[in-house]
Every structure is written in structure tokens, then in C-alpha cells.
């Protein structure tokens, strides 16, 4: 049941992000709380690792967004993406975050590559909905575990 809940939440977030470049707080925060609740029910001894994962996931992407904004003077990553990374940490724990971020970054590069092949290099300055590869990465790591 938990796998279905996570899967549908991630699917919904990816679809909404693709359509509007938004990741609604109601869904991300609800999914994060659900991840911590599942951890509490299934393996209480891992709750601290999952709480740390949620905090670290948010801090990592929020910090990256702040760094990019200061460096380039424009938005490069939204706080919705940081909240979605927190969801990943809540469900998977902090040790899985490097796998999630690596897989999501690769997915983002693939999205850009496909867009560049289809529309030319002008598309490289266009934003991409990072919630799509981030949701996909969280889902795959949930199903198959982090890289060793």
C-alpha cells in the first residue's frame, strides 16, 4: 500500500510539474509526512535517518538554488524541487540521497538532450520541470535501492 501511495504521489507531482512548472505544497508536504509515518510504522529505528534525509534533501537543493540565483542572477531551481528532495529523504533516508540526486541529474540531462535534438540548441536556455526526473529517481530508488 505504501508503494502505491508513493508511486501515485510522485506520478501526480511529475504531471503537475510538466504542465505548470509547479510542485504543490499540499502534495509534497503530504507525501513527506506519509514517508515519515511509513518509516515510523515499518522500522522505527530508521526514523532519525529518514528525518535527516528529509532535512538534508531540502537543504541540499535549496542551497543549490540559492547558490545558482546568486551566481547567475536568475532562478535555476525552485523550492518545490527542494521539497520534493525532502520527500525522497523522508521515504528513503539520507543514505539514498546521493543516488537520487545523481539519477535525477542524469534524467534532467536526458530531457535537455532530447529537447535539443528535437528543437535545436535554442532550447538549452529554456527551463525544464526538474520534478519529473526527481520523481522518477525517487521511485526507482524506492523500488530497487540506492547505488552501492
C-alpha positions in Angstrom: 0.0 0.0 0.0 2.8 2.4 0.8 4.4 1.8 -2.6 1.2 2.7 -4.3 0.8 5.8 -2.2 4.3 7.0 -3.1 4.0 6.0 -6.7 0.8 7.9 -7.3 2.0 10.9 -5.4 5.2 11.0 -7.5 3.3 10.5 -10.7 0.9 13.3 -9.8 3.8 15.6 -9.0 5.5 14.9 -12.2 2.4 15.5 -14.3 1.7 18.8 -12.5 5.3 19.9 -12.8 5.3 19.1 -16.6 2.1 21.1 -17.1 2.8 24.1 -14.8 6.4 24.1 -13.5 4.9 23.9 -10.0 5.1 21.3 -7.3 2.1 21.9 -4.9 2.9 22.1 -1.2 -0.2 20.1 -0.3 1.2 17.1 -2.2 4.9 17.4 -1.4 4.3 18.0 2.3 1.7 15.3 2.5 4.0 12.8 0.8 6.8 13.8 3.1 4.7 13.2 6.2 3.4 9.9 4.7 7.0 8.8 4.2 7.9 9.5 7.8 4.7 7.8 9.0 5.5 4.7 7.0 9.0 4.7 8.4 7.5 5.0 12.0 5.2 2.0 11.3 7.7 -0.2 9.5 11.1 0.5 11.0 11.1 3.0 13.9 14.9 2.5 14.3 15.3 4.2 10.9 13.2 7.3 11.7 16.2 9.5 12.6 17.9 8.6 9.3 14.7 9.5 7.4 14.2 12.7 9.3 17.8 13.6 8.5 17.2 12.6 4.9 14.2 15.0 4.6 16.2 17.8 6.1 19.3 17.1 4.1 17.3 16.7 0.8 15.6 20.0 1.3 18.8 21.8 2.4 20.9 20.4 -0.4 18.6 21.6 -3.2 17.5 24.8 -1.5 21.2 25.7 -1.1 21.9 24.8 -4.7 19.0 27.0 -5.8 20.4 29.9 -3.7 23.9 29.4 -5.0 22.7 29.4 -8.6 20.5 32.5 -8.1 23.4 34.4 -6.6 25.8 33.2 -9.3 23.6 33.8 -12.3 21.1 36.4 -11.1 18.1 34.2 -12.1 16.2 31.2 -10.8 17.6 27.9 -11.7 15.8 25.6 -9.3 12.6 26.1 -7.4 11.9 25.4 -3.8 9.3 22.9 -4.9 12.2 20.8 -6.1 13.8 21.1 -2.7 10.6 20.0 -1.1 10.4 17.0 -3.4 14.0 16.1 -2.5 12.9 16.2 1.1 10.1 13.7 0.2 12.8 11.5 -1.2 14.8 11.7 2.0 11.7 11.1 4.1 10.9 7.9 2.2 14.4 6.6 1.6 16.7 8.0 4.3 19.7 10.2 3.9 22.0 7.4 2.6 19.9 7.1 -0.6 20.0 10.8 -1.4 23.3 10.7 -3.5 21.7 8.0 -5.7 18.5 10.0 -6.1 20.3 13.2 -7.0 22.7 11.5 -9.4 19.9 9.7 -11.2 17.7 12.8 -11.3 20.5 14.9 -12.7 21.1 12.3 -15.4 17.4 12.3 -16.2 17.4 16.1 -16.4 20.4 16.0 -18.9 18.5 13.4 -20.9 15.4 15.7 -21.0 17.6 18.5 -22.3 19.3 16.3 -24.8 16.0 15.1 -26.2 14.7 18.6 -26.4 17.9 19.9 -28.1 17.7 17.1 -30.7 14.0 17.9 -31.4 14.1 21.7 -31.3 17.7 22.8 -31.7 20.1 24.3 -29.2 17.9 27.3 -28.5 16.0 25.1 -26.1 19.1 24.8 -23.8 18.2 28.1 -22.2 14.6 27.0 -21.5 13.6 25.7 -18.1 12.8 22.1 -17.6 10.5 20.7 -15.0 13.0 19.0 -12.7 10.2 17.4 -10.7 9.9 14.8 -13.5 13.4 13.3 -13.3 13.4 13.8 -9.5 10.2 11.9 -9.1 11.4 9.2 -11.4 14.7 8.9 -9.4 12.9 8.7 -6.1 10.6 6.0 -7.5 13.4 3.9 -8.9 15.5 4.1 -5.7 12.4 3.1 -3.7 11.9 0.1 -5.8 15.5 -1.1 -6.4 17.5 0.6 -3.6 20.4 3.0 -3.8 23.6 2.5 -5.8 26.3 0.8 -3.8 
